[in-house]
Amino acid sequence: MPAFGNYMGIQDVLEALPEAVYTTDANGRITFCNKAAVEMWGVSPEIGTSEFCGSWKLYWPDGTPLPHDECPMAMALKEKEAIRGLEAIAERPDGTCVPFLTFPTPIFNAGGDLVGAVNMMIDLTERTIAEEAAQRIAAIVESSDDAILAKNLNGIIITWNSGAERLFGYTAAEAIGKPVAMLIPLDRPNEEPDILGRIRRGERIVHYETIRRRKDGSLVEISLSVSPIRNRQGQVIGASKIARDITERRRAEEQQHLLIREMDHRVKNLFALAASVVTLSARTTSTSGELASAVSARLHALAKAHALTTPRTSQTAGRCDQATTLHALIETIVAPYGEGADNRQSRAFVTGPDITIAGGAVTSFALLLHEFATNAAKYGALSVSEGRVDIACAEEGDNFVLTWIESGGPPVDHQMDGDGFGTLLAKATVRGQLGGEILRDWKPEGLSIRLVVAAERLGH
């Protein structure tokens, strides 16, 4: 290196640099390389012999092989012009590939003659790893079922994934640049300012359950997590949000709560009915043996009636398809409240057409009749030996009508149909499962119930 390599002070400086640096003569033969260059290449070039670049192999960023005599250093020497920031890949002998930026610069003497060149190579491995990690994160965010978005400290949306589009109905083009407040229901004006205030203080909000408004104006229940976004200096510059639709979870929780309430209601009813069975049986028996026999018969009948109100599981699916008739269903439900030691003298009298009931309608209808009979046994006509129930069946167009009339029971001096669980359950069953309506009339002489259901829902 006659014109450049003689300056040992410069070589010392180049050797001390953390980036890979090497020099060549005017013909491209390597005259010097620092330790950082050797580490990048994974091999030591032959000084004065190796040409243009000391790497074992070279490639363009797309993987195309790059001959040494066509590399950026060769181009700079040939064109006698500096090249800035061209990207290439060096392969080491062990197969490791190192992406790098190259900055070859020709060197001229005082007379303007080309005497060599110097090249600095910047290892892009860490940047590449960071970019790949960012791409993976971006792919995860974009494919997530959850709505993921980012906003600045002014509440302006800056990113919006496909999950957010599905949940809220806005496309990314419609949402980005708009205030996130467009998702806040009108009755929650302080919620977003409160969240932004906490984010500015560096707080993280985890699984905050709230309600948001979709593009079509409908509301959706969500679980919201919000985290601060910080710059390199650690300053909070925005927030990332993850919103998850919890509508199905809430429905499941409500269903579970309903089932628990129904179980509690049924257990309480069974205790009350057991007491009623003992009382009714005692009126028609004279010995303990007769009482035991009567109570046992009634409890057995009660168990059969209760079984009809329980939805079939997969193990009993075969029986679920078996149909029954309305009259047989009624007789099974009211059997526990019959008269006589053998419990065979029914106090419920059925008139009208005997229709077939099949499928899920059996359970629904049995649940209603069981509720009617239970209340009658606790408070109404079936709670006394003189009471009776007249049940009239009729078909009216597309509907089936059942009228339940109690008489001979305790005087009714006020309406007992409130907001109890049994009443709510009966209404939900009639409207939701049988497509009908139920009306109660609390007459002084006894309760009258008119039940109207869609005939097609009975499966006959």
Backbone torsions as a table, in degrees:
resi	resn	phi	psi	omega
1	MET	NA	73.4	-170.2
2	PRO	-63.1	-35.7	-173.9
3	ALA	-99.3	-16.8	-173.4
4	PHE	-123.6	-40.2	-174.5
5	GLY	-70.8	-14.5	-178.8
6	ASN	-73.5	-14.0	-178.2
7	TYR	-87.0	85.6	-175.4
8	MET	-62.9	-28.1	178.4
9	GLY	-63.0	-37.5	178.6
10	ILE	-68.6	-39.6	178.2
11	GLN	-62.1	-40.0	178.2
12	ASP	-60.2	-41.1	178.4
13	VAL	-64.2	-45.9	-179.3
14	LEU	-63.9	-35.4	179.3
15	GLU	-66.1	-31.2	-177.0
16	ALA	-81.4	-12.7	-178.2
17	LEU	-68.4	142.4	178.9
18	PRO	-75.5	-19.6	179.0
19	GLU	-90.9	155.3	-180.0
20	ALA	-70.1	128.0	-179.7
21	VAL	-137.9	137.4	172.8
22	TYR	-146.7	163.0	179.6
23	THR	-127.5	156.9	176.5
24	THR	-133.3	166.0	170.8
25	ASP	-85.9	-173.3	-175.8
26	ALA	-65.7	-21.1	-179.2
27	ASN	-93.9	-1.2	176.8
28	GLY	95.0	1.8	178.7
29	ARG	-75.9	133.3	-176.9
30	ILE	-69.1	127.3	-179.3
31	THR	-109.6	-15.7	179.8
32	PHE	-165.5	146.1	170.4
33	CYS	-149.6	141.8	179.4
34	ASN	-87.2	175.5	-176.3
35	LYS	-64.6	-33.8	179.8
36	ALA	-63.1	-35.5	178.0
37	ALA	-68.0	-42.4	178.8
38	VAL	-62.1	-40.7	178.9
39	GLU	-65.0	-38.8	178.7
40	MET	-65.7	-44.6	-177.2
41	TRP	-74.5	-29.5	-175.6
42	GLY	76.8	12.4	-179.4
43	VAL	-157.6	148.5	178.2
44	SER	-94.9	123.6	179.6
45	PRO	-72.4	160.8	174.9
46	GLU	-85.1	110.5	-177.9
47	ILE	-62.3	129.8	-179.2
48	GLY	86.9	-8.7	-178.3
49	THR	-121.5	-51.9	-179.5
50	SER	-61.5	140.8	-173.2
51	GLU	-116.3	139.9	168.8
52	PHE	69.0	-45.2	179.9
53	CYS	-155.7	142.4	-176.4
54	GLY	-87.8	1.7	-178.7
55	SER	-71.9	156.8	-180.0
56	TRP	-69.0	-49.0	176.1
57	LYS	-139.4	157.7	178.9
58	LEU	-129.4	149.0	177.5
59	TYR	-142.2	153.8	168.8
60	TRP	-76.8	165.1	-178.1
61	PRO	-56.6	-27.6	179.7
62	ASP	-84.4	4.5	178.0
63	GLY	94.0	-2.4	178.4
64	THR	-69.7	131.5	178.7
65	PRO	-57.1	141.2	-179.1
66	LEU	-121.0	105.2	178.1
67	PRO	-60.1	146.7	-178.1
68	HIS	-61.0	-36.8	-177.7
69	ASP	-78.3	3.4	174.1
70	GLU	-120.2	10.1	-177.2
71	CYS	-74.1	169.6	-178.9
72	PRO	-53.9	-37.6	178.3
73	MET	-63.7	-43.0	178.3
74	ALA	-63.1	-38.1	178.9
75	MET	-65.1	-41.9	-178.8
76	ALA	-65.1	-41.5	178.9
77	LEU	-67.6	-39.5	-178.5
78	LYS	-69.0	-43.6	-177.8
79	GLU	-86.4	-12.3	-177.5
80	LYS	56.6	38.6	178.4
81	GLU	-138.4	144.5	178.8
82	ALA	-68.9	146.6	175.6
83	ILE	-118.1	131.3	-173.8
84	ARG	-117.4	118.9	169.1
85	GLY	70.8	30.6	174.8
86	LEU	-77.6	137.9	-176.2
87	GLU	-99.8	140.9	177.8
88	ALA	-150.1	176.0	-179.9
89	ILE	-129.3	130.2	176.7
90	ALA	-104.5	131.8	176.4
91	GLU	-103.7	129.5	177.4
92	ARG	-82.8	164.5	178.0
93	PRO	-60.0	-27.0	179.3
94	ASP	-82.8	3.5	178.3
95	GLY	93.0	-7.3	178.5
96	THR	-69.8	135.7	178.8
97	CYS	-108.4	135.4	-177.2
98	VAL	-122.0	110.6	174.7
99	PRO	-74.0	142.7	-178.7
100	PHE	-152.2	158.1	170.3
101	LEU	-101.2	139.2	-177.3
102	THR	-121.3	143.6	-176.7
103	PHE	-132.3	63.7	-179.9
104	PRO	-69.8	134.5	-177.1
105	THR	-133.1	120.1	178.2
106	PRO	-65.4	151.2	177.5
107	ILE	-120.5	132.7	-178.0
108	PHE	-119.8	149.5	176.7
109	ASN	-83.5	-176.0	-176.2
110	ALA	-62.4	-26.1	-179.5
111	GLY	-86.1	-1.3	179.0
112	GLY	89.4	7.4	179.5
113	ASP	-84.3	142.6	177.1
114	LEU	-70.6	123.7	-178.3
115	VAL	-117.6	-8.8	-178.9
116	GLY	163.2	-161.9	179.1
117	ALA	-158.5	155.9	174.6
118	VAL	-123.3	142.7	-178.2
119	ASN	-133.1	134.4	173.0
120	MET	-113.7	132.1	-179.9
121	MET	-117.8	128.4	-178.9
122	ILE	-105.2	118.5	-179.7
123	ASP	-66.2	124.1	-179.6
124	LEU	-101.9	11.7	-175.3
125	THR	-57.0	-48.9	-178.4
126	GLU	-64.6	-40.1	178.7
127	ARG	-64.4	-40.5	179.7
128	THR	-64.0	-42.5	178.3
129	ILE	-61.5	-43.4	179.2
130	ALA	-63.6	-40.8	179.3
131	GLU	-65.9	-40.7	178.3
132	GLU	-64.9	-40.5	177.5
133	ALA	-63.0	-41.8	178.7
134	ALA	-63.9	-38.5	178.7
135	GLN	-66.8	-38.3	177.7
136	ARG	-64.4	-44.4	179.4
137	ILE	-62.4	-42.4	179.4
138	ALA	-61.8	-39.3	179.1
139	ALA	-66.1	-40.1	178.5
140	ILE	-64.1	-45.0	180.0
141	VAL	-60.8	-45.2	-175.4
142	GLU	-68.3	-32.7	-177.4
143	SER	-90.0	-4.2	-177.5
144	SER	-67.2	143.1	173.9
145	ASP	-74.8	-20.8	178.4
146	ASP	-78.7	153.2	174.4
147	ALA	-80.0	121.7	179.8
148	ILE	-124.2	124.2	-179.6
149	LEU	-144.3	163.2	176.0
150	ALA	-127.8	150.1	178.7
151	LYS	-140.2	156.5	175.4
152	ASN	-86.7	-177.5	-175.8
153	LEU	-73.0	-6.2	173.5
154	ASN	-94.6	3.5	179.0
155	GLY	80.1	17.5	179.3
156	ILE	-91.2	130.2	-178.8
157	ILE	-69.8	130.4	-179.9
158	ILE	-118.6	-20.2	172.1
159	THR	-139.9	155.9	-172.7
160	TRP	-158.7	113.5	-177.9
161	ASN	-90.9	177.1	-177.1
162	SER	-67.9	-28.6	176.2
163	GLY	-63.3	-37.2	176.6
164	ALA	-66.3	-37.7	178.1
165	GLU	-62.8	-43.3	-179.6
166	ARG	-68.0	-39.1	-176.4
167	LEU	-74.3	-44.5	-172.7
168	PHE	-103.1	-14.6	175.3
169	GLY	90.6	-10.1	178.0
170	TYR	-89.9	139.2	172.1
171	THR	-76.4	167.1	178.4
172	ALA	-60.7	-39.3	-179.9
173	ALA	-63.9	-33.3	-179.9
174	GLU	-78.3	-28.1	-172.5
175	ALA	-94.1	-42.5	-175.0
176	ILE	-64.7	131.5	-178.0
177	GLY	92.8	-7.9	179.5
178	LYS	-99.0	156.4	177.2
179	PRO	-70.5	137.6	-179.7
180	VAL	-65.9	-14.9	178.2
181	ALA	-61.9	-15.7	178.7
182	MET	-65.9	-15.7	179.1
183	LEU	-93.3	-6.7	-174.6
184	ILE	-88.9	128.2	175.8
185	PRO	-59.4	151.6	-175.4
186	LEU	-63.9	-23.9	-178.6
187	ASP	-86.0	8.5	179.6
188	ARG	-128.0	53.5	-173.3
189	PRO	-66.4	-23.7	-175.7
190	ASN	-93.3	-5.5	-172.9
191	GLU	-67.3	-47.6	-178.1
192	GLU	-67.0	-44.6	175.6
193	PRO	-58.0	-37.7	178.6
194	ASP	-64.8	-42.2	179.1
195	ILE	-63.9	-45.6	179.5
196	LEU	-62.5	-37.7	178.0
197	GLY	-62.3	-41.4	178.6
198	ARG	-68.7	-36.8	178.3
199	ILE	-65.7	-41.6	178.3
200	ARG	-59.8	-29.5	178.0
201	ARG	-84.4	2.7	177.4
202	GLY	83.4	12.3	-179.5
203	GLU	-79.7	155.4	175.5
204	ARG	-114.8	135.8	-178.4
205	ILE	-110.2	122.9	-173.7
206	VAL	-119.9	127.8	173.2
207	HIS	51.3	53.4	176.2
208	TYR	-88.9	115.8	-176.4
209	GLU	-88.2	128.9	-176.1
210	THR	-154.1	-168.9	-179.2
211	ILE	-127.5	139.6	177.4
212	ARG	-127.7	161.4	-176.2
213	ARG	-107.5	130.1	178.1
214	ARG	-82.0	173.9	179.2
215	LYS	-59.8	-36.7	-178.0
216	ASP	-81.8	4.3	177.6
217	GLY	91.8	-11.6	179.1
218	SER	-72.9	157.8	-178.0
219	LEU	-104.7	147.7	179.7
220	VAL	-136.5	135.7	177.0
221	GLU	-83.1	132.9	-176.6
222	ILE	-135.2	158.3	167.3
223	SER	-106.1	124.0	-170.6
224	LEU	-116.0	131.0	171.4
225	SER	-120.1	132.2	-176.8
226	VAL	-129.6	130.8	-179.7
227	SER	-128.8	144.0	177.6
228	PRO	-67.4	145.5	170.8
229	ILE	-106.1	127.3	-177.3
230	ARG	-115.4	150.3	174.6
231	ASN	-86.5	-174.2	-176.3
232	ARG	-64.6	-23.3	179.5
233	GLN	-87.1	0.5	178.4
234	GLY	86.2	5.2	-179.7
235	GLN	-82.1	140.2	177.8
236	VAL	-74.5	123.6	-178.4
237	ILE	-119.4	-4.4	-179.3
238	GLY	177.0	-162.6	-178.0
239	ALA	-148.0	146.0	171.7
240	SER	-106.1	142.4	-177.8
241	LYS	-126.0	138.2	171.6
242	ILE	-122.0	119.5	-178.6
243	ALA	-116.5	128.1	179.6
244	ARG	-118.1	131.7	177.9
245	ASP	-69.8	120.3	-179.6
246	ILE	-111.9	19.7	-179.2
247	THR	-58.2	-48.6	-178.3
248	GLU	-65.5	-37.5	178.9
249	ARG	-64.0	-41.5	178.4
250	ARG	-64.1	-40.0	177.9
251	ARG	-62.6	-41.1	179.2
252	ALA	-65.0	-40.2	178.3
253	GLU	-64.2	-41.2	178.6
254	GLU	-64.8	-40.5	178.3
255	GLN	-64.6	-40.8	177.9
256	GLN	-63.3	-41.6	178.8
257	HIS	-63.7	-40.7	178.2
258	LEU	-62.7	-42.5	-179.4
259	LEU	-65.3	-38.8	178.2
260	ILE	-64.4	-42.9	178.1
261	ARG	-64.5	-39.7	179.0
262	GLU	-64.3	-41.9	179.0
263	MET	-62.1	-44.6	178.5
264	ASP	-61.2	-43.0	-179.9
265	HIS	-62.0	-43.6	-177.4
266	ARG	-68.5	-40.7	-179.7
267	VAL	-62.1	-44.9	178.3
268	LYS	-61.9	-41.2	179.3
269	ASN	-62.7	-40.6	-177.9
270	LEU	-64.5	-38.8	176.2
271	PHE	-64.0	-43.6	179.2
272	ALA	-63.6	-40.9	-179.7
273	LEU	-67.6	-36.0	178.0
274	ALA	-60.6	-42.1	177.7
275	ALA	-64.0	-41.5	179.3
276	SER	-63.9	-39.4	-179.9
277	VAL	-61.6	-43.1	179.4
278	VAL	-63.5	-44.1	-179.4
279	THR	-62.9	-46.5	179.3
280	LEU	-62.4	-41.8	-177.4
281	SER	-68.3	-35.2	-178.6
282	ALA	-64.9	-29.6	-178.2
283	ARG	-69.9	-22.0	-173.8
284	THR	-116.7	11.2	179.9
285	THR	-127.9	157.1	-177.9
286	SER	-122.1	-13.8	179.2
287	THR	-124.8	162.0	179.6
288	SER	-65.7	-33.3	179.1
289	GLY	-65.7	-43.9	177.9
290	GLU	-63.6	-39.8	178.4
291	LEU	-61.6	-44.7	-179.9
292	ALA	-62.8	-41.7	-179.6
293	SER	-65.7	-42.1	-179.2
294	ALA	-67.1	-44.3	179.1
295	VAL	-62.5	-42.6	180.0
296	SER	-61.8	-43.3	-179.7
297	ALA	-63.9	-42.0	-179.1
298	ARG	-67.7	-41.9	179.6
299	LEU	-64.7	-36.4	177.0
300	HIS	-64.0	-42.9	177.9
301	ALA	-64.9	-38.6	178.5
302	LEU	-63.4	-39.4	178.3
303	ALA	-63.4	-40.5	177.4
304	LYS	-63.6	-41.1	179.2
305	ALA	-67.2	-41.8	-179.7
306	HIS	-63.7	-36.3	-179.5
307	ALA	-60.7	-32.2	-179.7
308	LEU	-68.1	-22.5	-177.6
309	THR	-88.9	0.2	-178.3
310	THR	-99.3	122.8	178.6
311	PRO	-59.1	141.8	-178.6
312	ARG	-73.2	142.7	174.1
313	THR	-91.4	-179.9	-179.3
314	SER	-62.3	-29.4	-179.9
315	GLN	-69.6	-24.3	-178.1
316	THR	-111.3	19.4	-177.0
317	ALA	-60.1	-31.7	-179.5
318	GLY	-63.5	-38.2	178.9
319	ARG	-75.5	-24.9	-177.4
320	CYS	-62.9	-29.1	-177.3
321	ASP	-80.9	-12.1	-179.4
322	GLN	-72.8	134.4	-179.0
323	ALA	-89.2	161.7	173.1
324	THR	-137.7	174.1	177.2
325	THR	-105.4	156.9	-177.6
326	LEU	-61.7	-43.8	-178.3
327	HIS	-62.6	-41.5	178.7
328	ALA	-65.2	-37.5	178.9
329	LEU	-64.2	-45.3	179.7
330	ILE	-62.2	-45.6	-179.2
331	GLU	-60.2	-38.4	179.0
332	THR	-66.7	-39.8	-177.2
333	ILE	-69.0	-40.7	-174.4
334	VAL	-92.1	-4.5	-177.3
335	ALA	-55.0	-38.9	-177.6
336	PRO	-63.5	-12.6	-173.9
337	TYR	-109.7	18.7	179.0
338	GLY	-72.4	171.8	-179.6
339	GLU	-99.9	163.6	176.7
340	GLY	90.6	157.7	-178.5
341	ALA	-63.6	-32.0	179.8
342	ASP	-89.0	0.3	174.1
343	ASN	65.0	27.1	-173.8
344	ARG	-101.4	-13.0	-178.8
345	GLN	-87.6	95.0	-175.8
346	SER	-69.0	145.5	175.9
347	ARG	-110.0	14.8	175.6
348	ALA	-117.6	128.0	-174.6
349	PHE	-119.1	122.9	-173.1
350	VAL	-108.0	132.3	176.1
351	THR	-130.4	162.3	178.4
352	GLY	97.9	177.2	-175.6
353	PRO	-62.0	141.5	178.1
354	ASP	-99.2	99.1	-174.8
355	ILE	-93.3	163.4	177.1
356	THR	-89.1	137.4	175.1
357	ILE	-122.9	133.5	-175.4
358	ALA	-137.5	167.8	174.0
359	GLY	62.5	-145.4	-177.7
360	GLY	-66.4	-18.9	179.4
361	ALA	-65.0	-26.2	178.9
362	VAL	-61.0	-48.8	-179.7
363	THR	-63.5	-45.6	-178.1
364	SER	-62.1	-46.5	-178.5
365	PHE	-67.9	-38.9	178.9
366	ALA	-64.1	-37.7	178.3
367	LEU	-61.3	-42.9	178.9
368	LEU	-64.9	-50.1	-178.7
369	LEU	-62.8	-37.4	177.8
370	HIS	-62.9	-39.9	178.6
371	GLU	-66.5	-42.3	177.7
372	PHE	-59.8	-48.8	-176.1
373	ALA	-66.5	-38.6	179.6
374	THR	-61.2	-47.2	-180.0
375	ASN	-66.0	-37.1	178.1
376	ALA	-65.4	-36.0	-180.0
377	ALA	-73.9	-28.8	-179.4
378	LYS	-85.6	-41.7	-171.8
379	TYR	-124.7	-23.0	-167.7
380	GLY	-108.8	-142.9	-170.2
381	ALA	-62.5	-32.9	-177.4
382	LEU	-83.2	0.8	178.3
383	SER	-85.9	-8.7	177.9
384	VAL	-130.2	155.3	-175.5
385	SER	-69.5	-24.4	-178.3
386	GLU	-83.3	-10.7	-174.8
387	GLY	-78.3	157.6	177.4
388	ARG	-148.8	162.8	178.4
389	VAL	-128.8	127.1	175.0
390	ASP	-105.0	125.0	-176.0
391	ILE	-118.3	113.0	-178.5
392	ALA	-106.9	131.9	179.3
393	CYS	-110.1	141.8	179.7
394	ALA	-155.0	150.5	174.8
395	GLU	-107.6	125.2	-179.2
396	GLU	-126.4	95.6	-178.8
397	GLY	63.0	-122.8	180.0
398	ASP	-87.7	4.0	-176.8
399	ASN	-114.0	156.7	170.9
400	PHE	-114.9	134.6	-175.2
401	VAL	-120.0	129.9	175.3
402	LEU	-120.7	128.2	178.5
403	THR	-113.8	123.9	-177.9
404	TRP	-110.2	114.5	-176.6
405	ILE	-123.0	120.9	178.9
406	GLU	-99.1	144.9	177.4
407	SER	-152.3	158.8	178.0
408	GLY	78.2	4.6	-179.4
409	GLY	-93.2	-170.7	177.6
410	PRO	-59.0	148.0	178.7
411	PRO	-58.6	141.3	177.8
412	VAL	-104.9	110.7	-177.7
413	ASP	-110.2	2.2	176.1
414	HIS	-159.5	161.3	-179.4
415	GLN	-74.6	128.5	-179.0
416	MET	-105.5	1.3	-178.7
417	ASP	-88.2	94.6	-179.3
418	GLY	-109.9	-140.7	-179.4
419	ASP	-105.6	27.0	178.0
420	GLY	-62.4	161.0	-176.7
421	PHE	-62.6	-39.0	179.4
422	GLY	-59.2	-40.7	178.7
423	THR	-65.9	-46.1	179.5
424	LEU	-62.9	-40.4	179.8
425	LEU	-64.1	-41.7	179.8
426	ALA	-63.6	-44.7	179.2
427	LYS	-62.5	-42.1	180.0
428	ALA	-63.9	-38.6	179.6
429	THR	-66.0	-45.2	-177.9
430	VAL	-64.7	-48.7	-175.5
431	ARG	-74.7	-45.9	-173.4
432	GLY	-79.3	-38.4	-172.4
433	GLN	-104.6	-28.2	-177.5
434	LEU	-111.5	-2.3	175.7
435	GLY	59.7	42.1	-177.1
436	GLY	-138.4	-153.1	179.7
437	GLU	-147.4	159.7	-179.5
438	ILE	-132.7	134.2	-179.3
439	LEU	-128.0	133.7	178.4
440	ARG	-115.0	141.3	178.2
441	ASP	-129.6	109.9	-177.1
442	TRP	-87.4	87.1	178.8
443	LYS	-85.3	153.8	-179.4
444	PRO	-56.8	-35.4	-177.6
445	GLU	-82.5	-10.3	178.3
446	GLY	153.7	163.9	-178.3
447	LEU	-74.7	139.0	173.8
448	SER	-122.6	128.6	-179.0
449	ILE	-121.7	131.6	174.7
450	ARG	-115.2	117.2	-178.4
451	LEU	-112.8	120.0	179.3
452	VAL	-117.0	124.9	179.6
453	VAL	-131.5	155.8	177.2
454	ALA	-72.2	125.1	-175.9
455	ALA	-59.0	-34.9	-178.1
456	GLU	-65.3	-22.2	-179.2
457	ARG	-78.1	-12.3	-177.7
458	LEU	-84.8	-11.1	175.2
459	GLY	72.8	19.5	179.6
460	HIS	-103.5	NA	NA
